[in-house]
């Protein structure tokens, strides 16, 4: 069951990354977007005040005004709308609307 949950978490994060990247690119001509996407230790997209970090085994997405998302050790983190998401040690976390979420 834990493996299925992990696979589903990864799929949700990857879908969010694709959707966010597409939305950010679509919004950019109308005044800019605030999106950060980091995958495998590399920042793939960074526009605006949001900040994200991932190590070579993880993914992180931060959206909408100074959010922070960080993921390490085979983890995924997504922060949306003034939120903070931090994931470590094979964990997945999503923080929405001002939440602060971590998973060890």
N, C-alpha and C positions, 0 to 999 in steps of 0.2 A: 504494500500500500504506500509506503514511504517513497518508493521509486516512482510510482504513478503520480503521486503528488509533486515530486520534483520535476518530472517531465512536463506535467501540466503547467507548473510555475514557469519553467523555461519558455514554454510556448506562449504564455501570456505576456511575458516580458519581451520576447522577440516580436510578437504582434504589436505591442505598444510601441516598440522602437520603430518599426516600419511605419505605423500610422502617424506617429509624432514627426518623423523625418519628412514624410509627405506633407503633413499639415504645415510644418515650418516652412518648407519650400514654397508652398502655395501662398502663405501669408507674407512672405518676405517683401514682395513689391509694395505692399500696402502699409509699410511703416516698420517692418521688421518683426521678428519672432524672438521668443526667449526660450531656447531649447539647447540642451546639452546631451549628447549621446556618446558614451564611451563603451567600447567593446574590445575585449582582449588586450587591455592596457593601452589602447590608442583612442584618442578623442576623434570621433568620426565627424561630429557636427557640434559647433559651439557658437551660438548666436545669442547675445543678450547677457543678462546678469546671472542666470542659473549656472551652477557648477556641478560637475560630475567627475568621478574617478573610478577606474576599475583596474584590477591587476590582469595579467595575461590569461587568467582562467575565468573571468567574470564579465558581467555587463551592468551598466548603470545608465539611467535616463533621468534627467531633471527638466521640468517644464514649468514655466510661468513665474517669473520674478523672484530671483534669489533663492530658489530651491537648491537643495544639496542632496545628491545621491552618491553613495559610495558602496562598492562591492569588492570583496576579496575572497580568495580561496573557493573557487567554484560556486559563486553566488550571483544573485541578481537583485538590483534595487531600482525602484521607480518612485520618484517624488513629483507630485503634481500640485500646483496651486499653493505656493507658500509653505511647502512641506519639506521634511527631512526624512530620508530613508537610508539606513545603513545596514548592510548585510555582510555576514562573515560565515565561514565554515559551512559551505554547501547549503545555503539558506536562500530563500527568496522573500522579499518584502515590498509592499506597496504602501505609500503614505499619500493621503489625499486631503486637500482643503485645510491646511494648517496643522496636520498631524505630525508627530515625531514618532517614527517607527524604527525599531531595530530588531534584528534576529541574530542570535549568537550561533 
